[in-house]
Structures are given as C-alpha cells and as structure tokens.
C-alpha cells in the first residue's frame, strides 16, 4: 500500500481546500436545466441521455468522489454552505447558544489538524490497553460493550440496539443483529472470481498495514491480518445475503433471555448488557439472524485469546481511523476509498468535518440550515403536492381490477394512516448530555458515538416516539419507514434543482412529485406491503391478491434483470425490486397528480418542449449522474437501487404516456408492444 508522509498529505489537503470556499447562500440551478440535455439523442431510444447527456461533461466526477450526481452535487453545496456557518460558530468569542457552541467547538476541534497529529493514538490508548490486558474470554462481554459504544457501529462481532417490534410496532424491544465484517458484503469473502479475489487480497494487505501502523512487526502484522480474515469469513458464511435481508420474516426471530443465552451459551449476556448501561435482561429480543449468533458462539469457543484481541484491535482502530492521525486516515482511505470505490483523492478536511458534525450533532446543525433555507411557503407547497399524490394513490387503488374489495379496504386504511413529515422534526433532539471539548477531536467522536448508542438503547421498553426522524433536515434524500408508516422529506431535498418554485409545475411534479410518489409506493412495494397500517408485520392480503401482486412485480424484476450495471454484471433485480417498483409507481402517481392539478389551467410550451415532455425531462434530470467502475461493482453487490440510467429508462418504457408525449414510433428502444407494460400500482 502507498503511504503518504504528513507534509505531502497536508499539501494535498490544503490545495484541495483552496479550490472550494464556503458558500454564503445555496446556489440556484433550475429543476429543468436545458444545458444538461443532449437533443441529438432520440428520447424514444434513451430518455436518460436525451435529458442528461451533457450533464456529465459539465459535471465531471470530482477527484474526491467515487460517484457524482445531482443529489451528490446538492449535498456538496449544502456542505459548503454549512462550512461557512460552522466556521463562524467556531470563532473564539462568538455570540452563541449552548447548541451553537457545541457545533462550533466540535467543528473547530475537527479542523485542528496540528492537535490531531500531536495526539496520535493517545486518545485511543486506554481502549487498546484494555484489549491488551484481557486475561480470559469470560471478561470479553464487558470489554466488547465498551468497545462497541466507542466505535459506534456493528463492526465488533455484532450489533445490539433497539428497534420496533415487528409484531407490535408501538413496542420498542432489544435487537441483536449480525455484523463483524470489514468488507461491505458477505460475497467479498465467499466468491472466487478474479475481481473479488483481488479485493480480498488488498483488504488483507490493508489490515496488515494498519497493524504495522500500530507498531507490530511486518511478519506479526501479516499473521494478524490472516487471523482477522479467517474470523470474518466464518461470520460472512453464516450471514444472510442482502436479498434475504429484504424479507422481514427472515430477520424476525423473537426470543426471551433464555433463548438468547441458548444461541451463545458461553457469552455472558447479562454482564454485556449491564456494561452497555441497559437493563441486564429484557423479556423480548429480536435476533435478526439466529444462525449467525450460533456461528459466532462456536467461533468464539475455538478462538485463542490472542486471536480475539487481534480482531478487537483491528475493528476498533478501523472504525475510528477517520478520526485519528494522518497515517491512519490515509491508510483507511487508500483501501476503502481508492481500492474499493476507485476514488482518487481524499476529501478535504472541511468536508469530513462537516459530515461528522452532521452525523453526531445533526439536528442541531439542521436548525441552522432550516432557519436560513426552508420557508413556510416551501413547506406548504410540498405538503399540497404530497396530498395530491396520496389522492392519486387512492384513485389507483380503487381502479385496480386485480385486487379484491377486501384488500382494497385495507390498502386504503394503510394509505390513510401514513404520516407525512416535511422539512424538519416538530421537536428537536436535545444534545445537552453530549460533552464537546474544543481540543479533543477523537474524544468528541467517541463521546458522540456513546451518546447516540445510549440514546437508542434507552428506547428499549419505552413508548414509541412517532415524531422521530431518521435523517437530518439538511440531508439530500428522502425515505419511507414501514414500521413508522411515514414518508419523510428533509428540507435539504426540497431545494432547486429538485424542487424549484421558480419554474412551472411540469418538471416539479416529474422530479419532486415522482420522489414523493416513490416513497409513498414503498409502503406498497414487495417489502412494505407486508406491514399493515399500524406498522406491524402482518399479512393483510387475500391469497389471490398476494399472488396477483407477485405476478405484476415479477414483470418488473424480469425486466431489470436484463440490464447491465458494469462489465458483464447484471442488476440483481431481487435486491433492487423494492426501489424499482417505487420508481415506477412514483412516476405514475406523479403524472396522475399533475394532470389533476393542471385541470382548467393553460399548458404552455417552453424551451421547445411541451408540458408533457417537460414533465418527463424533469423526472429524468433528478438522477443525472456518473460513477467510477469500481463504485459500480460495489453498487451491484450492496445497493438496492438500480443505476441511474435504468432508474429513468426502465420506468418510462412502461408508460404509454411517455410514448405519446414524444410521439414515439413502434420499434423504438423505449416502446413496448401494447399489453406488455409492467404496472402494479
């Protein structure tokens, strides 16, 4: 592995930072950008290239990104804007509230590279010493809990947190989930093709390099890396595939304390939970993958104490590497950024610091973003569009010839129960218990991890807070939560060029309207449809209606399975089915809502396009994007979304309205014969 010395790394980082400056305001790009189009392309053959053909030329993938898109560019601009906000809040003597002081001090500590370099591994040394002093595997549970809290993820053997009970969504119970891997997916450990073997060898070399950076001799480091890989391979073999994890019935296995103990008899669960700071025994646990925990228990029995310590050292340091000195930051990037995803250059420090603030103080930062960028008028317009698309869904349910009246009534009940969350939470998160010290970056990160882990653990046995959000307001994204039965649209995704109040309704309904419809459709996709109006895992379909749904969903799966991601890798359409169904259903709903919205209004041609054409181009331009081949290979294994081209062309090929809008002729690539279109909702 290539290793950069500090002066070189600092020069590269400073040069990159100098190429961008904080933004005083979010920039404006229209939601239909005619400069991004390539009108030499026939939209009936390739709407994606017609709408986005010039976008990649004008927006090449930055050196610090593995992929680039309209969403990624917006997120970067949000970061640049928040960089300026945090700079001001971090100035000594600034007039700040308590929350603003935490934001400013956290960011200032992160940006102080000199202090981070001088600290080296000092902040991590107490935990490394705790690992080194482990005398017996019987003491592992308490130590493991401490390390998991500090690391803030499921990299150390498994994850343990709270979650909504699949059988009763009003109840929050303990969840024990599979984890323990340093590579993105089990297939990296189990497949034997050339590219996978190359990645696996590079990973083993990276693990060895990190052990050398911790002071191990090269031969010892190589032996340690082989030990780590051996354990992770056992855990990977016992883990569910990404496709299987999409089936909620395969990840819902309730046990009591005795049942949990039976899965790993030699592991002291009571001591472990006490060390986490939660009740030692709960009445109800969801063990997402029982076979994994049985395999983990068997592995721990045969592992020598030295191998256990080696595994713990690796995952602790790897998890916290981005918060350590430049040697470990660079080593972490060399593998996870460059080798795995093909990213040429490490992100500038300010970007990494803004991302960390967003991760650990996200709603405090969100208040700053919302106050400056999200008006009541913008929220009202989005709420209106959401209401219109839900009304379109209600009409769609009524019109379904393949669904019985009994199932339709339950579908309407679920639709009516969906809660729409727009912009930001009604009640902001309280960070008073999170201690932030201006000169202690690593300490801030670990305390932030502990704060968030304990916040989640404290939910076990408590009433459900249905007002909680799973994304920060500045996030350029949206989501549907099947157990909450809510759709969530952060303020960050409701900005131009996604939602653009300056333009006509056509591209806005094609773009933001399709996004709203997408999230709404997730409530009725192959996974979401298995949860009822209250968010419980419950079959509310008649057997005949369920089979009819599966037949129509199979049409979409069969279509997407023919598309290529990169090289000769096809889309795993069983993995992407939920997103593909949501893309298709979302655009159909947006079209219907737009048509009703425009009833009685004058439709005008603009930019040489009819309103109908502008609707479809607006839809296509939400996902103008590009990606490096390495990133596409990772996406094919782990990402439930299809590549951008197919998220556009794969949808409109199923819409006769698209063919009519562009006067497409039979035989065009995006024209299907009559009666062959896929449609569920």
Secondary structure in CASP SS format (residue, H / E / C, confidence):
PFRMAT SS
TARGET T0000
AUTHOR 0000-0000-0000
METHOD secondary structure of the structure
MODEL  1
X C 1.00
X C 1.00
X C 1.00
X C 1.00
X C 1.00
X H 1.00
X H 1.00
X H 1.00
X H 1.00
X H 1.00
X H 1.00
X H 1.00
X H 1.00
X H 1.00
X H 1.00
X H 1.00
X H 1.00
X H 1.00
X C 1.00
X C 1.00
X C 1.00
X C 1.00
X C 1.00
X C 1.00
X C 1.00
X C 1.00
X C 1.00
X C 1.00
X C 1.00
X C 1.00
X C 1.00
X C 1.00
X C 1.00
X H 1.00
X H 1.00
X H 1.00
X C 1.00
X C 1.00
X C 1.00
X C 1.00
X C 1.00
X C 1.00
X C 1.00
X C 1.00
X C 1.00
X C 1.00
X H 1.00
X H 1.00
X H 1.00
X H 1.00
X H 1.00
X H 1.00
X C 1.00
X C 1.00
X H 1.00
X H 1.00
X H 1.00
X H 1.00
X C 1.00
X C 1.00
X C 1.00
X C 1.00
X C 1.00
X C 1.00
X C 1.00
X C 1.00
X E 1.00
X E 1.00
X E 1.00
X H 1.00
X H 1.00
X H 1.00
X H 1.00
X H 1.00
X H 1.00
X H 1.00
X H 1.00
X H 1.00
X H 1.00
X H 1.00
X H 1.00
X H 1.00
X H 1.00
X H 1.00
X H 1.00
X H 1.00
X H 1.00
X H 1.00
X H 1.00
X C 1.00
X C 1.00
X C 1.00
X C 1.00
X C 1.00
X C 1.00
X C 1.00
X C 1.00
X H 1.00
X H 1.00
X H 1.00
X H 1.00
X H 1.00
X H 1.00
X H 1.00
X H 1.00
X H 1.00
X H 1.00
X H 1.00
X H 1.00
X H 1.00
X H 1.00
X C 1.00
X H 1.00
X H 1.00
X H 1.00
X H 1.00
X H 1.00
X H 1.00
X H 1.00
X C 1.00
X C 1.00
X H 1.00
X H 1.00
X H 1.00
X H 1.00
X H 1.00
X H 1.00
X H 1.00
X H 1.00
X H 1.00
X H 1.00
X H 1.00
X C 1.00
X C 1.00
X C 1.00
X C 1.00
X H 1.00
X H 1.00
X H 1.00
X H 1.00
X H 1.00
X H 1.00
X H 1.00
X H 1.00
X H 1.00
X H 1.00
X H 1.00
X H 1.00
X H 1.00
X H 1.00
X H 1.00
X C 1.00
X C 1.00
X C 1.00
X C 1.00
X C 1.00
X C 1.00
X E 1.00
X E 1.00
X E 1.00
X E 1.00
X E 1.00
X E 1.00
X E 1.00
X E 1.00
X C 1.00
X C 1.00
X E 1.00
X E 1.00
X E 1.00
X E 1.00
X E 1.00
X E 1.00
X E 1.00
X E 1.00
X E 1.00
X E 1.00
X E 1.00
X C 1.00
X C 1.00
X C 1.00
X C 1.00
X C 1.00
X C 1.00
X C 1.00
X C 1.00
X H 1.00
X H 1.00
X H 1.00
X H 1.00
X C 1.00
X C 1.00
X C 1.00
X H 1.00
X H 1.00
X H 1.00
X H 1.00
X H 1.00
X H 1.00
X H 1.00
X H 1.00
X H 1.00
X H 1.00
X H 1.00
X H 1.00
X H 1.00
X H 1.00
X H 1.00
X H 1.00
X H 1.00
X H 1.00
X H 1.00
X H 1.00
X C 1.00
X C 1.00
X C 1.00
X C 1.00
X H 1.00
X H 1.00
X H 1.00
X H 1.00
X H 1.00
X H 1.00
X H 1.00
X H 1.00
X H 1.00
X H 1.00
X H 1.00
X H 1.00
X H 1.00
X H 1.00
X H 1.00
X H 1.00
X H 1.00
X H 1.00
X H 1.00
X H 1.00
X C 1.00
X C 1.00
X C 1.00
X C 1.00
X H 1.00
X H 1.00
X H 1.00
X H 1.00
X C 1.00
X C 1.00
X H 1.00
X H 1.00
X H 1.00
X H 1.00
X C 1.00
X C 1.00
X E 1.00
X E 1.00
X C 1.00
X H 1.00
X H 1.00
X H 1.00
X H 1.00
X H 1.00
X H 1.00
X H 1.00
X C 1.00
X C 1.00
X C 1.00
X C 1.00
X C 1.00
X H 1.00
X H 1.00
X H 1.00
X H 1.00
X H 1.00
X H 1.00
X H 1.00
X H 1.00
X C 1.00
X C 1.00
X C 1.00
X C 1.00
X C 1.00
X C 1.00
X C 1.00
X C 1.00
X E 1.00
X E 1.00
X E 1.00
X C 1.00
X C 1.00
X H 1.00
X H 1.00
X H 1.00
X H 1.00
X H 1.00
X H 1.00
X H 1.00
X H 1.00
X H 1.00
X H 1.00
X H 1.00
X H 1.00
X H 1.00
X C 1.00
X C 1.00
X H 1.00
X H 1.00
X H 1.00
X H 1.00
X H 1.00
X H 1.00
X H 1.00
X H 1.00
X H 1.00
X H 1.00
X H 1.00
X H 1.00
X H 1.00
X H 1.00
X H 1.00
X H 1.00
X H 1.00
X H 1.00
X H 1.00
X C 1.00
X C 1.00
X H 1.00
X H 1.00
X H 1.00
X H 1.00
X H 1.00
X H 1.00
X H 1.00
X H 1.00
X H 1.00
X H 1.00
X H 1.00
X H 1.00
X H 1.00
X H 1.00
X H 1.00
X H 1.00
X C 1.00
X C 1.00
X C 1.00
X C 1.00
X C 1.00
X C 1.00
X C 1.00
X H 1.00
X H 1.00
X H 1.00
X H 1.00
X H 1.00
X H 1.00
X H 1.00
X H 1.00
X H 1.00
X H 1.00
X H 1.00
X H 1.00
X C 1.00
X H 1.00
X H 1.00
X H 1.00
X H 1.00
X H 1.00
X H 1.00
X H 1.00
X H 1.00
X H 1.00
X H 1.00
X H 1.00
X H 1.00
X C 1.00
X C 1.00
X H 1.00
X H 1.00
X H 1.00
X H 1.00
X H 1.00
X H 1.00
X H 1.00
X H 1.00
X H 1.00
X H 1.00
X H 1.00
X H 1.00
X H 1.00
X H 1.00
X H 1.00
X H 1.00
X H 1.00
X H 1.00
X H 1.00
X H 1.00
X H 1.00
X H 1.00
X H 1.00
X H 1.00
X C 1.00
X C 1.00
X C 1.00
X C 1.00
X C 1.00
X H 1.00
X H 1.00
X H 1.00
X H 1.00
X H 1.00
X H 1.00
X H 1.00
X H 1.00
X H 1.00
X H 1.00
X H 1.00
X H 1.00
X H 1.00
X C 1.00
X E 1.00
X E 1.00
X E 1.00
X E 1.00
X E 1.00
X C 1.00
X C 1.00
X C 1.00
X C 1.00
X C 1.00
X C 1.00
X C 1.00
X C 1.00
X C 1.00
X C 1.00
X C 1.00
X C 1.00
X C 1.00
X C 1.00
X C 1.00
X C 1.00
X C 1.00
X H 1.00
X H 1.00
X H 1.00
X H 1.00
X H 1.00
X H 1.00
X H 1.00
X H 1.00
X H 1.00
X H 1.00
X H 1.00
X H 1.00
X H 1.00
X H 1.00
X H 1.00
X H 1.00
X H 1.00
X C 1.00
X C 1.00
X C 1.00
X C 1.00
X C 1.00
X E 1.00
X C 1.00
X C 1.00
X C 1.00
X C 1.00
X C 1.00
X C 1.00
X C 1.00
X C 1.00
X C 1.00
X C 1.00
X C 1.00
X C 1.00
X C 1.00
X C 1.00
X E 1.00
X E 1.00
X E 1.00
X E 1.00
X C 1.00
X C 1.00
X C 1.00
X C 1.00
X E 1.00
X E 1.00
X E 1.00
X E 1.00
X E 1.00
X H 1.00
X H 1.00
X H 1.00
X C 1.00
X C 1.00
X C 1.00
X C 1.00
X C 1.00
X C 1.00
X C 1.00
X C 1.00
X C 1.00
X C 1.00
X C 1.00
X H 1.00
X H 1.00
X H 1.00
X H 1.00
X H 1.00
X H 1.00
X H 1.00
X H 1.00
X H 1.00
X H 1.00
X H 1.00
X H 1.00
X H 1.00
X H 1.00
X H 1.00
X H 1.00
X H 1.00
X H 1.00
X C 1.00
X C 1.00
X C 1.00
X C 1.00
X C 1.00
X H 1.00
X H 1.00
X H 1.00
X E 1.00
X C 1.00
X C 1.00
X C 1.00
X C 1.00
X C 1.00
X E 1.00
X C 1.00
X C 1.00
X C 1.00
X C 1.00
X C 1.00
X H 1.00
X H 1.00
X H 1.00
X H 1.00
X H 1.00
X H 1.00
X H 1.00
X H 1.00
X H 1.00
X H 1.00
X H 1.00
X H 1.00
X H 1.00
X H 1.00
X H 1.00
X H 1.00
X H 1.00
X H 1.00
X C 1.00
X C 1.00
X C 1.00
X E 1.00
X E 1.00
X E 1.00
X C 1.00
X C 1.00
X E 1.00
X E 1.00
X C 1.00
X C 1.00
X H 1.00
X H 1.00
X H 1.00
X H 1.00
X H 1.00
X H 1.00
X H 1.00
X H 1.00
X H 1.00
X H 1.00
X H 1.00
X H 1.00
X H 1.00
X H 1.00
X H 1.00
X H 1.00
X H 1.00
X H 1.00
X H 1.00
X H 1.00
X H 1.00
X H 1.00
X H 1.00
X H 1.00
X H 1.00
X C 1.00
X C 1.00
X C 1.00
X C 1.00
X C 1.00
X C 1.00
X C 1.00
X C 1.00
X E 1.00
X C 1.00
X C 1.00
X E 1.00
X C 1.00
X H 1.00
X H 1.00
X H 1.00
X H 1.00
X H 1.00
X H 1.00
X H 1.00
X H 1.00
X H 1.00
X H 1.00
X H 1.00
X H 1.00
X H 1.00
X C 1.00
X E 1.00
X E 1.00
X E 1.00
X C 1.00
X H 1.00
X H 1.00
X H 1.00
X H 1.00
X H 1.00
X H 1.00
X H 1.00
X H 1.00
X H 1.00
X H 1.00
X C 1.00
X C 1.00
X C 1.00
X C 1.00
X C 1.00
X H 1.00
X H 1.00
X H 1.00
X H 1.00
X H 1.00
X H 1.00
X H 1.00
X H 1.00
X H 1.00
X C 1.00
X C 1.00
X C 1.00
X H 1.00
X H 1.00
X H 1.00
X H 1.00
X H 1.00
X H 1.00
X C 1.00
X C 1.00
X C 1.00
X C 1.00
X C 1.00
X C 1.00
X C 1.00
X C 1.00
X C 1.00
X C 1.00
X C 1.00
X C 1.00
X C 1.00
X C 1.00
X C 1.00
X C 1.00
X C 1.00
X C 1.00
X C 1.00
X C 1.00
END
